[in-house]
Amino acid sequence: MYSLREYFTLCKKLRHMWNQLEAPHHAIAAQPLSPTYTLDILTFAILSLLLHNPKNIIIKMAPVLTGFVGNSRVRRVRAAAALAGVELSYDDSFSMKSEWKTAEFLEKNPFGFLPTLELEDGTVLRESGAIAEYVAELGPNSTLIPSDPKQKAEVHAWQCTADQELFIPGSFLNGMLSGKYPYTKPVFQAIQDKITSRLSVIDNILVKKTFLVGERITLADIFVATALVNLFTSNYDALLRAKIPNVVRFVETVINHPKLLDIFANTEFVEKAPTPAQPAKEQKPKADKPKAEAAPKAPKAPKKKEADEEEEEPLVPAEPKVKNPLDDLPKSAFNLEEWKRQYSNLDTRGAGGSLEWFYEKFDHEGFSIWRVDFKYNEELTQVFMSSNQVGGFFNRLEASRKYLFGSVGVLGKANDSIISGAVIIRGQDIEPVINVAPDWESYSYKKLDLSNEDDKKFFEGAMAWDLVVDGKEWADGKNFK
Ligand SMILES: N[C@@H](CCC(=O)N[C@@H](CS)C(=O)NCC(=O)O)C(=O)O
């Protein structure tokens, strides 16, 4: 039962819905609604009947763009929509990779990449470039893709340049700076030089032009400008930008377009590129030379990858065949491998949980526990990217697998998060265990004392993945086992 007042509110809501309805099988759909109260109630009754048979009703919905709002690939689609005058609704509710790689989502989008665009009929479009083109073509009178085939091809060529020459290599540089990929100066420099040489060509082209193709903004400008915003806000600093003034002017023109202001709000170009994590000094094997005849046949080197083949994460460095001084530490009754099994198989907290097992068995002399914090949290953006970064760090710790257990997470939300957690290591000194990862110095380490209540709470939170630091809650995590 509804009170009259509730009826009235419902009628107002329904009247709003009415405007969005198409009820092709019902002549009544064409009737305008009366503003009078009695008619509203009647209308409500009729609409209620209709609503109980949803097959009769089609609600017009804007295509749904799923992705992270500030992401460059999402931005190019949003920019195309804004300029083409196409309404999109946004779903940026995914915060972690695990959430969006569900079987249900993968069924609609087999590679599991974002963004996607879901159309009214359930079709799911993937690839930001293709989505942007689709959106651009939808727009009434959109000139984002010229109708002349030659100009159309020119626009398409710029889309390819933006992706292959600017966006992808630029993202790789970001990955090296953040520690996702091992930083190697000559590789970093070579990629950056390649980008610079492309940009000097573009700078020349833009001496006499405002936009890349024709006299009006097209998809070419959107793609190149979004790729450059990504570059200029992360690693392509003021010194480098000074050499390409026309490109900078071009980017500023695009991002200050009145219809794009929202999309590029708070864009700040970096003054100085961040300092990358330094690689660890190479460990020279000190082992005795194997006797020639007894030496086992060296395993065949893996087939060399093509130079342009992309790696999601860097290859795990091979375990050096040197005796690790950690093996010379006095024997310990605490079995780290057994802990890893207990942790994997039992609930962490509570009676019979893995923490209970841990407290019974832990050897404070043979092992120690450390808090780990990423030093450059202000650079973190999307939670899943930070989580990837932790995964990459753990991959690079492979050579210390025997001496280390880790539970590190991303706490907080997009653009306001930290990476923090705890590791259990062999011995009392963190450096020999952790310095096998070239980016180990991007993190700070503090020994935890389990007799201190705060330290114990932190340790348990990191193990149980319910750690909260400064109000930031655990969003995603990785274990090193
Ligand atoms: N070429 C694709 C790339 C999409 C892509 O890599 N998206 C990232 C988010 S920005 C992603 O889904 N990463 C998850 C993964 O690598 O599994 C596009 O432009 O849409």
The ligand as an ORCA input file, in Angstrom:
! r2SCAN-3c Opt
* xyz 0 1
  N      44.666     -2.497    -27.086
  C      43.734     -2.477    -26.007
  C      44.510     -2.566    -24.726
  C      43.636     -2.573    -23.534
  C      44.412     -2.746    -22.240
  O      45.548     -3.241    -22.180
  N      43.774     -2.354    -21.158
  C      44.357     -2.520    -19.852
  C      43.766     -1.470    -18.942
  S      44.299      0.108    -19.427
  C      43.950     -3.865    -19.319
  O      42.829     -4.260    -19.490
  N      44.868     -4.526    -18.629
  C      44.576     -5.769    -17.989
  C      45.433     -6.882    -18.420
  O      46.500     -6.617    -19.004
  O      45.065     -8.020    -18.158
  C      42.885     -1.206    -26.062
  O      43.369     -0.184    -26.555
  O      41.710     -1.254    -25.664
*
